[in-house]
Amino acid sequence: MSTIDPSRLLQMRSSILNQNQALQRAAGRGGIGGAEGGVGGADGTPDFGAAINNALQQVNAQQSKASNLSEAYERGDTHDIVSVMIERQKASLGFETTLQVRNKLLSAYRDIMNMPV
Protein backbone atom coordinates (compact mmCIF):
# COMPACT_ATOMS: atom_id res chain seq x y z
CA MET A 1 0.00 0.00 0.00
CA SER A 2 1.39 3.45 -0.86
CA THR A 3 1.62 6.38 1.51
CA ILE A 4 -0.41 9.53 1.09
CA ASP A 5 1.57 12.67 0.36
CA PRO A 6 -0.22 15.57 2.14
CA SER A 7 1.23 18.24 -0.13
CA ARG A 8 0.08 16.35 -3.24
CA LEU A 9 -3.37 15.92 -1.70
CA LEU A 10 -3.65 19.65 -0.96
CA GLN A 11 -2.47 20.44 -4.49
CA MET A 12 -5.16 18.18 -5.96
CA ARG A 13 -7.80 19.79 -3.73
CA SER A 14 -6.72 23.26 -4.83
CA SER A 15 -6.84 22.21 -8.47
CA ILE A 16 -10.36 20.81 -8.09
CA LEU A 17 -11.59 23.97 -6.36
CA ASN A 18 -10.08 26.14 -9.11
CA GLN A 19 -11.75 24.05 -11.80
CA ASN A 20 -15.07 24.24 -9.94
CA GLN A 21 -14.84 28.03 -9.72
CA ALA A 22 -14.00 28.26 -13.43
CA LEU A 23 -17.00 26.08 -14.31
CA GLN A 24 -19.30 28.18 -12.13
CA ARG A 25 -18.05 31.39 -13.76
CA ALA A 26 -18.58 29.83 -17.20
CA ALA A 27 -22.13 28.85 -16.18
CA GLY A 28 -22.84 32.44 -15.15
CA ARG A 29 -22.85 31.81 -11.42
CA GLY A 30 -20.80 33.26 -8.60
CA GLY A 31 -18.04 31.56 -6.67
CA ILE A 32 -18.24 28.90 -4.00
CA GLY A 33 -21.29 29.04 -1.72
CA GLY A 34 -23.99 31.64 -2.13
CA ALA A 35 -27.57 30.97 -2.96
CA GLU A 36 -27.21 31.25 -6.74
CA GLY A 37 -29.03 28.57 -8.67
CA GLY A 38 -30.60 27.11 -5.53
CA VAL A 39 -27.38 25.42 -4.44
CA GLY A 40 -26.73 27.39 -1.27
CA GLY A 41 -28.10 27.03 2.20
CA ALA A 42 -29.40 29.85 4.37
CA ASP A 43 -25.95 30.45 5.85
CA GLY A 44 -24.20 30.52 2.45
CA THR A 45 -22.87 26.97 2.60
CA PRO A 46 -23.41 24.65 -0.36
CA ASP A 47 -26.52 22.49 0.00
CA PHE A 48 -26.11 18.98 -1.43
CA GLY A 49 -29.82 18.27 -1.57
CA ALA A 50 -30.54 21.48 -3.46
CA ALA A 51 -27.71 20.75 -5.91
CA ILE A 52 -29.05 17.26 -6.63
CA ASN A 53 -32.61 18.60 -6.96
CA ASN A 54 -31.43 21.29 -9.38
CA ALA A 55 -29.55 18.73 -11.48
CA LEU A 56 -32.58 16.42 -11.61
CA GLN A 57 -34.81 19.29 -12.68
CA GLN A 58 -32.39 20.13 -15.50
CA VAL A 59 -32.35 16.51 -16.68
CA ASN A 60 -36.15 16.42 -16.54
CA ALA A 61 -36.40 19.64 -18.54
CA GLN A 62 -34.00 18.28 -21.17
CA GLN A 63 -36.02 15.08 -21.49
CA SER A 64 -39.26 17.05 -21.83
CA LYS A 65 -37.71 19.20 -24.53
CA ALA A 66 -36.50 16.13 -26.44
CA SER A 67 -39.92 14.49 -26.11
CA ASN A 68 -41.69 17.61 -27.37
CA LEU A 69 -39.35 17.88 -30.35
CA SER A 70 -39.83 14.19 -31.17
CA GLU A 71 -43.60 14.56 -31.04
CA ALA A 72 -43.44 17.66 -33.23
CA TYR A 73 -41.38 15.74 -35.79
CA GLU A 74 -43.80 12.82 -35.71
CA ARG A 75 -46.75 15.19 -36.30
CA GLY A 76 -44.90 16.81 -39.19
CA ASP A 77 -44.62 20.23 -37.51
CA THR A 78 -40.86 20.24 -38.05
CA HIS A 79 -38.61 18.60 -40.61
CA ASP A 80 -35.29 19.14 -38.82
CA ILE A 81 -34.36 15.59 -37.83
CA VAL A 82 -30.83 16.69 -36.87
CA SER A 83 -32.01 18.94 -34.05
CA VAL A 84 -34.44 16.25 -32.87
CA MET A 85 -31.68 13.64 -32.72
CA ILE A 86 -29.26 16.03 -30.98
CA GLU A 87 -31.82 16.85 -28.29
CA ARG A 88 -32.61 13.15 -27.82
CA GLN A 89 -28.91 12.38 -27.42
CA LYS A 90 -28.53 15.21 -24.88
CA ALA A 91 -31.47 13.82 -22.91
CA SER A 92 -30.04 10.31 -23.09
CA LEU A 93 -26.63 11.48 -21.91
CA GLY A 94 -28.16 13.40 -19.02
CA PHE A 95 -30.20 10.39 -17.97
CA GLU A 96 -27.21 8.04 -18.15
CA THR A 97 -25.14 10.48 -16.10
CA THR A 98 -27.90 10.68 -13.51
CA LEU A 99 -27.98 6.89 -13.28
CA GLN A 100 -24.21 6.71 -12.84
CA VAL A 101 -24.28 9.35 -10.08
CA ARG A 102 -27.08 7.43 -8.36
CA ASN A 103 -25.10 4.20 -8.57
CA LYS A 104 -22.00 5.87 -7.11
CA LEU A 105 -24.03 7.38 -4.26
CA LEU A 106 -25.59 4.01 -3.46
CA SER A 107 -22.19 2.36 -3.55
CA ALA A 108 -20.75 5.00 -1.21
CA TYR A 109 -23.73 4.58 1.14
CA ARG A 110 -23.23 0.81 1.24
CA ASP A 111 -19.52 1.24 1.90
CA ILE A 112 -20.20 3.62 4.78
CA MET A 113 -22.85 1.33 6.26
CA ASN A 114 -20.47 -1.65 6.11
CA MET A 115 -17.63 0.19 7.87
CA PRO A 116 -16.71 -1.26 11.25
CA VAL A 117 -17.29 1.13 14.11
The first five atom37 places (N, CA, C, CB, O) and aatype in JSON, in Angstrom:
{
  "aatype": [12, 15, 16, 9, 3, 14, 15, 1, 10, 10, 5, 12, 1, 15, 15, 9, 10, 2, 5, 2, 5, 0, 10, 5, 1, 0, 0, 7, 1, 7, 7, 9, 7, 7, 0, 6, 7, 7, 19, 7, 7, 0, 3, 7, 16, 14, 3, 13, 7, 0, 0, 9, 2, 2, 0, 10, 5, 5, 19, 2, 0, 5, 5, 15, 11, 0, 15, 2, 10, 15, 6, 0, 18, 6, 1, 7, 3, 16, 8, 3, 9, 19, 15, 19, 12, 9, 6, 1, 5, 11, 0, 15, 10, 7, 13, 6, 16, 16, 10, 5, 19, 1, 2, 11, 10, 10, 15, 0, 18, 1, 3, 9, 12, 2, 12, 14, 19],
  "atom_mask": [
    [1, 1, 1, 1, 1],
    [1, 1, 1, 1, 1],
    [1, 1, 1, 1, 1],
    [1, 1, 1, 1, 1],
    [1, 1, 1, 1, 1],
    [1, 1, 1, 1, 1],
    [1, 1, 1, 1, 1],
    [1, 1, 1, 1, 1],
    [1, 1, 1, 1, 1],
    [1, 1, 1, 1, 1],
    [1, 1, 1, 1, 1],
    [1, 1, 1, 1, 1],
    [1, 1, 1, 1, 1],
    [1, 1, 1, 1, 1],
    [1, 1, 1, 1, 1],
    [1, 1, 1, 1, 1],
    [1, 1, 1, 1, 1],
    [1, 1, 1, 1, 1],
    [1, 1, 1, 1, 1],
    [1, 1, 1, 1, 1],
    [1, 1, 1, 1, 1],
    [1, 1, 1, 1, 1],
    [1, 1, 1, 1, 1],
    [1, 1, 1, 1, 1],
    [1, 1, 1, 1, 1],
    [1, 1, 1, 1, 1],
    [1, 1, 1, 1, 1],
    [1, 1, 1, 0, 1],
    [1, 1, 1, 1, 1],
    [1, 1, 1, 0, 1],
    [1, 1, 1, 0, 1],
    [1, 1, 1, 1, 1],
    [1, 1, 1, 0, 1],
    [1, 1, 1, 0, 1],
    [1, 1, 1, 1, 1],
    [1, 1, 1, 1, 1],
    [1, 1, 1, 0, 1],
    [1, 1, 1, 0, 1],
    [1, 1, 1, 1, 1],
    [1, 1, 1, 0, 1],
    [1, 1, 1, 0, 1],
    [1, 1, 1, 1, 1],
    [1, 1, 1, 1, 1],
    [1, 1, 1, 0, 1],
    [1, 1, 1, 1, 1],
    [1, 1, 1, 1, 1],
    [1, 1, 1, 1, 1],
    [1, 1, 1, 1, 1],
    [1, 1, 1, 0, 1],
    [1, 1, 1, 1, 1],
    [1, 1, 1, 1, 1],
    [1, 1, 1, 1, 1],
    [1, 1, 1, 1, 1],
    [1, 1, 1, 1, 1],
    [1, 1, 1, 1, 1],
    [1, 1, 1, 1, 1],
    [1, 1, 1, 1, 1],
    [1, 1, 1, 1, 1],
    [1, 1, 1, 1, 1],
    [1, 1, 1, 1, 1],
    [1, 1, 1, 1, 1],
    [1, 1, 1, 1, 1],
    [1, 1, 1, 1, 1],
    [1, 1, 1, 1, 1],
    [1, 1, 1, 1, 1],
    [1, 1, 1, 1, 1],
    [1, 1, 1, 1, 1],
    [1, 1, 1, 1, 1],
    [1, 1, 1, 1, 1],
    [1, 1, 1, 1, 1],
    [1, 1, 1, 1, 1],
    [1, 1, 1, 1, 1],
    [1, 1, 1, 1, 1],
    [1, 1, 1, 1, 1],
    [1, 1, 1, 1, 1],
    [1, 1, 1, 0, 1],
    [1, 1, 1, 1, 1],
    [1, 1, 1, 1, 1],
    [1, 1, 1, 1, 1],
    [1, 1, 1, 1, 1],
    [1, 1, 1, 1, 1],
    [1, 1, 1, 1, 1],
    [1, 1, 1, 1, 1],
    [1, 1, 1, 1, 1],
    [1, 1, 1, 1, 1],
    [1, 1, 1, 1, 1],
    [1, 1, 1, 1, 1],
    [1, 1, 1, 1, 1],
    [1, 1, 1, 1, 1],
    [1, 1, 1, 1, 1],
    [1, 1, 1, 1, 1],
    [1, 1, 1, 1, 1],
    [1, 1, 1, 1, 1],
    [1, 1, 1, 0, 1],
    [1, 1, 1, 1, 1],
    [1, 1, 1, 1, 1],
    [1, 1, 1, 1, 1],
    [1, 1, 1, 1, 1],
    [1, 1, 1, 1, 1],
    [1, 1, 1, 1, 1],
    [1, 1, 1, 1, 1],
    [1, 1, 1, 1, 1],
    [1, 1, 1, 1, 1],
    [1, 1, 1, 1, 1],
    [1, 1, 1, 1, 1],
    [1, 1, 1, 1, 1],
    [1, 1, 1, 1, 1],
    [1, 1, 1, 1, 1],
    [1, 1, 1, 1, 1],
    [1, 1, 1, 1, 1],
    [1, 1, 1, 1, 1],
    [1, 1, 1, 1, 1],
    [1, 1, 1, 1, 1],
    [1, 1, 1, 1, 1],
    [1, 1, 1, 1, 1],
    [1, 1, 1, 1, 1],
    [1, 1, 1, 1, 1]
  ],
  "atom_positions": [
    [[0.84, -1.17, 0.0], [0.0, 0.0, 0.0], [0.89, 1.24, 0.0], [-0.96, 0.0, 1.22], [1.89, 1.27, 0.72]],
    [[0.57, 2.25, -0.77], [1.39, 3.45, -0.86], [0.98, 4.46, 0.21], [1.27, 4.08, -2.26], [-0.14, 4.43, 0.73]],
    [[1.9, 5.35, 0.52], [1.62, 6.38, 1.51], [0.99, 7.58, 0.83], [2.92, 6.8, 2.26], [1.16, 7.79, -0.37]],
    [[0.27, 8.35, 1.6], [-0.41, 9.53, 1.09], [0.48, 10.74, 1.33], [-1.81, 9.72, 1.75], [0.89, 11.0, 2.46]],
    [[0.76, 11.46, 0.26], [1.57, 12.67, 0.36], [0.64, 13.85, 0.62], [2.41, 12.89, -0.94], [-0.14, 14.22, -0.25]],
    [[0.71, 14.48, 1.82], [-0.22, 15.57, 2.14], [-0.11, 16.75, 1.19], [0.02, 16.05, 3.56], [-1.12, 17.36, 0.85]],
    [[1.09, 17.09, 0.76], [1.23, 18.24, -0.13], [0.58, 17.96, -1.49], [2.72, 18.59, -0.33], [-0.02, 18.85, -2.08]],
    [[0.7, 16.73, -1.97], [0.08, 16.35, -3.24], [-1.45, 16.37, -3.1], [0.57, 14.94, -3.69], [-2.15, 16.8, -4.01]],
    [[-1.94, 15.91, -1.96], [-3.37, 15.92, -1.7], [-3.92, 17.34, -1.66], [-3.68, 15.2, -0.39], [-4.99, 17.61, -2.22]],
    [[-3.22, 18.25, -1.02], [-3.65, 19.65, -0.96], [-3.58, 20.3, -2.35], [-2.78, 20.44, 0.04], [-4.42, 21.13, -2.69]],
    [[-2.59, 19.91, -3.13], [-2.47, 20.44, -4.49], [-3.64, 19.97, -5.35], [-1.13, 20.01, -5.12], [-4.19, 20.75, -6.13]],
    [[-4.02, 18.71, -5.21], [-5.16, 18.18, -5.96], [-6.45, 18.87, -5.54], [-5.28, 16.66, -5.76], [-7.29, 19.19, -6.38]],
    [[-6.61, 19.11, -4.23], [-7.8, 19.79, -3.73], [-7.89, 21.2, -4.3], [-7.78, 19.84, -2.19], [-8.95, 21.64, -4.74]],
    [[-6.76, 21.9, -4.29], [-6.72, 23.26, -4.83], [-7.07, 23.27, -6.31], [-5.33, 23.88, -4.61], [-7.8, 24.14, -6.78]],
    [[-6.56, 22.3, -7.04], [-6.84, 22.21, -8.47], [-8.32, 21.97, -8.72], [-6.01, 21.09, -9.11], [-8.91, 22.58, -9.61]],
    [[-8.93, 21.1, -7.93], [-10.36, 20.81, -8.09], [-11.2, 22.04, -7.77], [-10.77, 19.64, -7.17], [-12.15, 22.35, -8.49]],
    [[-10.84, 22.76, -6.7], [-11.59, 23.97, -6.36], [-11.46, 25.03, -7.45], [-11.1, 24.53, -5.02], [-12.43, 25.71, -7.75]],
    [[-10.27, 25.17, -8.03], [-10.08, 26.14, -9.11], [-10.9, 25.77, -10.33], [-8.6, 26.23, -9.48], [-11.49, 26.65, -10.97]],
    [[-10.95, 24.49, -10.66], [-11.75, 24.05, -11.8], [-13.23, 24.28, -11.53], [-11.48, 22.58, -12.1], [-13.97, 24.67, -12.43]],
    [[-13.67, 24.03, -10.3], [-15.07, 24.24, -9.94], [-15.44, 25.72, -10.07], [-15.33, 23.76, -8.5], [-16.51, 26.04, -10.6]],
    [[-14.57, 26.6, -9.61], [-14.84, 28.03, -9.72], [-14.9, 28.46, -11.18], [-13.78, 28.83, -8.98], [-15.74, 29.28, -11.56]],
    [[-14.01, 27.92, -12.01], [-14.0, 28.26, -13.43], [-15.29, 27.79, -14.1], [-12.78, 27.65, -14.13], [-15.85, 28.5, -14.93]],
    [[-15.76, 26.59, -13.75], [-17.0, 26.08, -14.31], [-18.2, 26.92, -13.87], [-17.2, 24.62, -13.91], [-19.11, 27.18, -14.66]],
    [[-18.2, 27.35, -12.61], [-19.3, 28.18, -12.13], [-19.3, 29.54, -12.82], [-19.21, 28.36, -10.61], [-20.37, 30.06, -13.15]],
    [[-18.12, 30.11, -13.04], [-18.05, 31.39, -13.76], [-18.54, 31.2, -15.2], [-16.61, 31.95, -13.75], [-19.25, 32.06, -15.73]],
    [[-18.16, 30.09, -15.83], [-18.58, 29.83, -17.2], [-20.09, 29.63, -17.28], [-17.86, 28.6, -17.76], [-20.72, 29.96, -18.28]],
    [[-20.69, 29.08, -16.21], [-22.13, 28.85, -16.18], [-22.89, 30.12, -15.8], [-22.47, 27.73, -15.2], [-24.13, 30.13, -15.8]],
    [[-22.18, 31.19, -15.48], [-22.84, 32.44, -15.15], [-23.2, 32.57, -13.7], [0.0, 0.0, 0.0], [-24.03, 33.4, -13.33]],
    [[-22.58, 31.75, -12.85], [-22.85, 31.81, -11.42], [-21.67, 32.45, -10.72], [-23.13, 30.41, -10.84], [-20.64, 32.72, -11.33]],
    [[-21.86, 32.7, -9.42], [-20.8, 33.26, -8.6], [-19.78, 32.21, -8.21], [0.0, 0.0, 0.0], [-19.67, 31.18, -8.87]],
    [[-19.06, 32.47, -7.16], [-18.04, 31.56, -6.67], [-18.62, 30.48, -5.8], [0.0, 0.0, 0.0], [-19.79, 30.12, -5.94]],
    [[-17.82, 29.96, -4.89], [-18.24, 28.9, -4.0], [-19.26, 29.45, -3.02], [-17.04, 28.28, -3.26], [-19.14, 30.58, -2.55]],
    [[-20.27, 28.63, -2.69], [-21.29, 29.04, -1.72], [-22.31, 29.94, -2.38], [0.0, 0.0, 0.0], [-22.49, 29.89, -3.6]],
    [[-22.98, 30.75, -1.59], [-23.99, 31.64, -2.13], [-25.25, 30.88, -2.46], [0.0, 0.0, 0.0], [-25.26, 29.65, -2.5]],
    [[-26.29, 31.61, -2.69], [-27.57, 30.97, -2.96], [-27.91, 30.96, -4.44], [-28.67, 31.66, -2.19], [-29.06, 30.73, -4.81]],
    [[-26.92, 31.22, -5.32], [-27.21, 31.25, -6.74], [-27.59, 29.87, -7.22], [-26.01, 31.78, -7.54], [-26.97, 28.87, -6.84]],
    [[-28.61, 29.81, -8.05], [-29.03, 28.57, -8.67], [-29.64, 27.58, -7.7], [0.0, 0.0, 0.0], [-29.82, 26.42, -8.05]],
    [[-29.98, 28.01, -6.48], [-30.6, 27.11, -5.53], [-29.65, 26.09, -4.95], [0.0, 0.0, 0.0], [-30.09, 25.04, -4.5]],
    [[-28.34, 26.38, -4.95], [-27.38, 25.42, -4.44], [-26.81, 25.85, -3.1], [-26.26, 25.21, -5.44], [-25.92, 25.17, -2.59]],
    [[-27.27, 26.92, -2.53], [-26.73, 27.39, -1.27], [-27.75, 27.3, -0.16], [0.0, 0.0, 0.0], [-28.95, 27.43, -0.37]],
    [[-27.23, 27.06, 1.04], [-28.1, 27.03, 2.2], [-28.36, 28.44, 2.71], [0.0, 0.0, 0.0], [-27.92, 29.41, 2.1]],
    [[-29.07, 28.54, 3.81], [-29.4, 29.85, 4.37], [-28.16, 30.57, 4.88], [-30.4, 29.7, 5.5], [-28.12, 31.8, 4.86]],
    [[-27.16, 29.82, 5.33], [-25.95, 30.45, 5.85], [-24.86, 30.59, 4.8], [-25.42, 29.67, 7.02], [-23.72, 30.92, 5.14]],
    [[-25.16, 30.35, 3.52], [-24.2, 30.52, 2.45], [-23.37, 29.29, 2.16], [0.0, 0.0, 0.0], [-22.51, 29.33, 1.28]],
    [[-23.61, 28.19, 2.87], [-22.87, 26.97, 2.6], [-23.55, 26.18, 1.49], [-22.74, 26.11, 3.88], [-24.77, 26.26, 1.35]],
    [[-22.79, 25.44, 0.71], [-23.41, 24.65, -0.36], [-24.37, 23.61, 0.21], [-22.34, 23.95, -1.2], [-24.09, 23.0, 1.24]],
    [[-25.5, 23.42, -0.44], [-26.52, 22.49, 0.0], [-26.58, 21.33, -0.99], [-27.91, 23.2, 0.13], [-26.98, 21.52, -2.14]],
    [[-26.18, 20.14, -0.56], [-26.11, 18.98, -1.43], [-27.48, 18.6, -1.98], [-25.51, 17.8, -0.67], [-27.61, 18.3, -3.17]],
    [[-28.48, 18.62, -1.13], [-29.82, 18.27, -1.57], [-30.34, 19.21, -2.64], [0.0, 0.0, 0.0], [-30.95, 18.77, -3.62]],
    [[-30.09, 20.5, -2.47], [-30.54, 21.48, -3.46], [-29.78, 21.3, -4.77], [-30.35, 22.91, -2.93], [-30.36, 21.47, -5.85]],
    [[-28.5, 20.96, -4.7], [-27.71, 20.75, -5.91], [-28.23, 19.55, -6.68], [-26.22, 20.56, -5.56], [-28.35, 19.6, -7.91]],
    [[-28.53, 18.46, -5.98], [-29.05, 17.26, -6.63], [-30.43, 17.55, -7.23], [-29.13, 16.09, -5.64], [-30.72, 17.14, -8.36]],
    [[-31.27, 18.24, -6.48], [-32.61, 18.6, -6.96], [-32.52, 19.45, -8.22], [-33.4, 19.34, -5.88], [-33.26, 19.23, -9.18]],
    [[-31.63, 20.42, -8.22], [-31.43, 21.29, -9.38], [-30.97, 20.48, -10.59], [-30.4, 22.39, -9.06], [-31.47, 20.68, -11.7]],
    [[-30.04, 19.56, -10.38], [-29.55, 18.73, -11.48], [-30.66, 17.83, -12.04], [-28.36, 17.86, -11.0], [-30.78, 17.67, -13.25]],
    [[-31.47, 17.27, -11.15], [-32.58, 16.42, -11.61], [-33.61, 17.22, -12.39], [-33.24, 15.73, -10.42], [-34.18, 16.73, -13.37]],
    [[-33.86, 18.43, -11.95], [-34.81, 19.29, -12.68], [-34.29, 19.63, -14.07], [-35.08, 20.58, -11.9], [-35.06, 19.69, -15.03]],
    [[-32.98, 19.84, -14.19], [-32.39, 20.13, -15.5], [-32.49, 18.92, -16.42], [-30.93, 20.56, -15.34], [-32.8, 19.06, -17.6]],
    [[-32.23, 17.73, -15.88], [-32.35, 16.51, -16.68], [-33.8, 16.31, -17.11], [-31.85, 15.28, -15.89], [-34.06, 15.94, -18.26]],
    [[-34.73, 16.55, -16.21], [-36.15, 16.42, -16.54], [-36.55, 17.41, -17.63], [-37.01, 16.63, -15.29], [-37.29, 17.06, -18.55]],
    [[-36.08, 18.64, -17.54], [-36.4, 19.64, -18.54], [-35.83, 19.25, -19.9], [-35.86, 21.02, -18.12], [-36.48, 19.43, -20.93]],
    [[-34.61, 18.71, -19.91], [-34.0, 18.28, -21.17], [-34.78, 17.13, -21.79], [-32.55, 17.87, -20.95], [-34.97, 17.1, -23.01]],
    [[-35.24, 16.2, -20.96], [-36.02, 15.08, -21.49], [-37.38, 15.55, -22.02], [-36.22, 14.0, -20.41], [-37.86, 15.04, -23.03]],
    [[-37.99, 16.5, -21.35], [-39.26, 17.05, -21.83], [-39.08, 17.76, -23.17], [-39.85, 18.03, -20.8], [-39.9, 17.62, -24.08]],
    [[-38.0, 18.5, -23.28], [-37.71, 19.2, -24.53], [-37.5, 18.21, -25.68], [-36.46, 20.1, -24.37], [-38.01, 18.4, -26.78]],
    [[-36.75, 17.15, -25.41], [-36.5, 16.13, -26.44], [-37.8, 15.43, -26.81], [-35.46, 15.11, -25.95], [-38.03, 15.15, -27.99]],
    [[-38.63, 15.15, -25.84], [-39.92, 14.49, -26.11], [-40.82, 15.39, -26.95], [-40.62, 14.12, -24.8], [-41.46, 14.93, -27.89]],
    [[-40.86, 16.67, -26.61], [-41.69, 17.61, -27.37], [-41.21, 17.73, -28.8], [-41.7, 18.98, -26.7], [-42.02, 17.77, -29.73]],
    [[-39.89, 17.8, -29.0], [-39.35, 17.88, -30.35], [-39.65, 16.61, -31.15], [-37.85, 18.14, -30.31], [-39.97, 16.68, -32.34]],
    [[-39.54, 15.46, -30.49], [-39.83, 14.19, -31.17], [-41.29, 14.13, -31.6], [-39.5, 12.99, -30.25], [-41.61, 13.72, -32.72]],
    [[-42.17, 14.56, -30.71], [-43.6, 14.56, -31.04], [-43.9, 15.54, -32.17], [-44.43, 14.91, -29.81], [-44.72, 15.25, -33.04]],
    [[-43.23, 16.69, -32.16], [-43.44, 17.66, -33.23], [-42.97, 17.1, -34.57], [-42.69, 18.98, -32.92], [-43.61, 17.33, -35.6]],
    [[-41.87, 16.36, -34.56], [-41.38, 15.74, -35.79], [-42.35, 14.66, -36.28], [-39.98, 15.14, -35.57], [-42.62, 14.55, -37.47]],
    [[-42.87, 13.88, -35.34], [-43.8, 12.82, -35.71], [-45.11, 13.38, -36.28], [-44.1, 11.93, -34.51], [-45.72, 12.77, -37.15]],
    [[-45.54, 14.54, -35.79], [-46.75, 15.19, -36.3], [-46.51, 15.89, -37.63], [-47.27, 16.19, -35.28], [-47.45, 16.22, -38.35]],
    [[-45.23, 16.12, -37.95], [-44.9, 16.81, -39.19], [-44.77, 18.32, -39.01], [0.0, 0.0, 0.0], [-44.68, 19.04, -40.0]],
    [[-44.75, 18.79, -37.77], [-44.62, 20.23, -37.51], [-43.22, 20.73, -37.82], [-44.96, 20.53, -36.06], [-43.04, 21.91, -38.14]],
    [[-42.23, 19.86, -37.74], [-40.86, 20.24, -38.05], [-40.25, 19.15, -38.92], [-40.03, 20.47, -36.74], [-40.63, 17.98, -38.85]],
    [[-39.29, 19.55, -39.74], [-38.61, 18.6, -40.61], [-37.12, 18.53, -40.3], [-38.82, 18.99, -42.07], [-36.36, 17.95, -41.07]],
    [[-36.71, 19.11, -39.19], [-35.29, 19.14, -38.82], [-34.96, 17.94, -37.94], [-34.94, 20.46, -38.09], [-34.97, 18.04, -36.71]],
    [[-34.66, 16.82, -38.57], [-34.36, 15.59, -37.83], [-33.05, 15.71, -37.06], [-34.29, 14.39, -38.8], [-32.88, 15.06, -36.02]],
    [[-32.13, 16.54, -37.54], [-30.83, 16.69, -36.87], [-31.02, 17.28, -35.48], [-29.9, 17.58, -37.71], [-30.45, 16.77, -34.51]],
    [[-31.8, 18.34, -35.37], [-32.01, 18.94, -34.05], [-32.77, 17.99, -33.12], [-32.77, 20.28, -34.18], [-32.51, 17.96, -31.92]],
    [[-33.7, 17.23, -33.68], [-34.44, 16.25, -32.87], [-33.48, 15.21, -32.31], [-35.55, 15.57, -33.71], [-33.52, 14.9, -31.12]],
    [[-32.62, 14.68, -33.16], [-31.68, 13.64, -32.72], [-30.66, 14.2, -31.73], [-30.96, 13.04, -33.93], [-30.28, 13.51, -30.78]],
    [[-30.22, 15.42, -31.93], [-29.26, 16.03, -30.98], [-29.9, 16.19, -29.6], [-28.77, 17.41, -31.51], [-29.28, 15.88, -28.59]],
    [[-31.13, 16.67, -29.57], [-31.82, 16.85, -28.29], [-32.08, 15.5, -27.61], [-33.15, 17.6, -28.49], [-31.98, 15.39, -26.39]],
    [[-32.4, 14.48, -28.4], [-32.61, 13.15, -27.82], [-31.32, 12.59, -27.25], [-33.18, 12.19, -28.88], [-31.33, 11.94, -26.2]],
    [[-30.2, 12.84, -27.93], [-28.91, 12.38, -27.42], [-28.51, 13.13, -26.15], [-27.82, 12.55, -28.49], [-27.96, 12.54, -25.23]],
    [[-28.8, 14.43, -26.1], [-28.53, 15.21, -24.88], [-29.34, 14.65, -23.71], [-28.86, 16.71, -25.1], [-28.82, 14.5, -22.61]],
    [[-30.61, 14.36, -23.97], [-31.47, 13.82, -22.91], [-30.97, 12.45, -22.46], [-32.93, 13.71, -23.41], [-30.96, 12.15, -21.27]],
    [[-30.55, 11.64, -23.41], [-30.04, 10.31, -23.09], [-28.77, 10.4, -22.26], [-29.78, 9.51, -24.37], [-28.59, 9.67, -21.29]],
    [[-27.88, 11.3, -22.65], [-26.63, 11.48, -21.91], [-26.89, 11.98, -20.49], [-25.71, 12.46, -22.65], [-26.26, 11.51, -19.54]],
    [[-27.81, 12.91, -20.35], [-28.16, 13.4, -19.02], [-28.74, 12.31, -18.14], [0.0, 0.0, 0.0], [-28.42, 12.23, -16.96]],
    [[-29.59, 11.49, -18.72], [-30.2, 10.39, -17.97], [-29.15, 9.36, -17.55], [-31.3, 9.72, -18.8], [-29.14, 8.9, -16.41]],
    [[-28.27, 9.0, -18.47], [-27.21, 8.04, -18.15], [-26.29, 8.58, -17.06], [-26.39, 7.7, -19.41], [-25.88, 7.84, -16.17]],
    [[-25.97, 9.86, -17.13], [-25.14, 10.48, -16.1], [-25.84, 10.44, -14.76], [-24.8, 11.94, -16.48], [-25.21, 10.16, -13.73]],
    [[-27.13, 10.72, -14.75], [-27.9, 10.68, -13.51], [-27.88, 9.27, -12.92], [-29.34, 11.13, -13.76], [-27.74, 9.11, -11.7]],
    [[-28.03, 8.26, -13.76], [-27.98, 6.89, -13.28], [-26.62, 6.54, -12.69], [-28.33, 5.93, -14.41], [-26.53, 5.87, -11.66]],
    [[-25.55, 7.0, -13.33], [-24.21, 6.71, -12.84], [-23.96, 7.41, -11.5], [-23.15, 7.15, -13.86], [-23.34, 6.83, -10.6]],
    [[-24.43, 8.64, -11.36], [-24.28, 9.35, -10.08], [-25.07, 8.63, -9.0], [-24.76, 10.83, -10.2], [-24.58, 8.46, -7.88]],
    [[-26.28, 8.19, -9.32], [-27.08, 7.43, -8.36], [-26.36, 6.16, -7.93], [-28.45, 7.09, -8.95], [-26.33, 5.83, -6.74]],
    [[-25.81, 5.44, -8.89], [-25.1, 4.2, -8.57], [-23.89, 4.47, -7.67], [-24.65, 3.51, -9.86], [-23.63, 3.7, -6.75]],
    [[-23.16, 5.54, -7.95], [-22.0, 5.87, -7.11], [-22.44, 6.26, -5.7], [-21.2, 7.02, -7.74], [-21.79, 5.87, -4.72]],
    [[-23.53, 7.0, -5.58], [-24.03, 7.38, -4.26], [-24.48, 6.15, -3.47], [-25.19, 8.38, -4.4], [-24.2, 6.04, -2.28]],
    [[-25.17, 5.23, -4.14], [-25.59, 4.01, -3.46], [-24.39, 3.17, -3.03], [-26.51, 3.19, -4.36], [-24.39, 2.59, -1.95]],
    [[-23.39, 3.11, -3.88], [-22.19, 2.36, -3.55], [-21.47, 2.98, -2.34], [-21.24, 2.3, -4.77], [-21.02, 2.27, -1.45]],
    [[-21.38, 4.31, -2.33], [-20.75, 5.0, -1.21], [-21.55, 4.78, 0.08], [-20.61, 6.51, -1.5], [-20.97, 4.57, 1.15]],
    [[-22.87, 4.81, -0.02], [-23.73, 4.58, 1.14], [-23.51, 3.17, 1.69], [-25.22, 4.79, 0.77], [-23.37, 2.98, 2.9]],
    [[-23.47, 2.19, 0.79], [-23.23, 0.81, 1.24], [-21.87, 0.66, 1.9], [-23.34, -0.17, 0.06], [-21.73, -0.02, 2.92]],
    [[-20.86, 1.3, 1.32], [-19.52, 1.24, 1.9], [-19.49, 1.83, 3.31], [-18.52, 1.98, 1.01], [-18.87, 1.29, 4.22]],
    [[-20.17, 2.96, 3.46], [-20.2, 3.62, 4.78], [-20.96, 2.75, 5.78], [-20.87, 5.02, 4.67], [-20.53, 2.62, 6.93]],
    [[-22.07, 2.16, 5.35], [-22.85, 1.33, 6.26], [-22.11, 0.05, 6.66], [-24.17, 0.97, 5.62], [-22.35, -0.49, 7.74]],
    [[-21.22, -0.43, 5.82], [-20.47, -1.65, 6.11], [-19.16, -1.39, 6.86], [-20.18, -2.37, 4.82], [-18.43, -2.33, 7.17]],
    [[-18.86, -0.14, 7.15], [-17.63, 0.19, 7.87], [-17.73, -0.3, 9.33], [-17.35, 1.73, 7.81], [-18.77, -0.12, 9.97]],
    [[-16.67, -0.89, 9.83], [-16.71, -1.26, 11.25], [-16.6, -0.01, 12.12], [-15.58, -2.25, 11.58], [-15.89, 0.93, 11.79]],
    [[-17.29, -0.04, 13.22], [-17.29, 1.13, 14.11], [-16.25, 0.97, 15.19], [-18.67, 1.33, 14.75], [-16.11, 1.85, 16.04]]
  ]
}
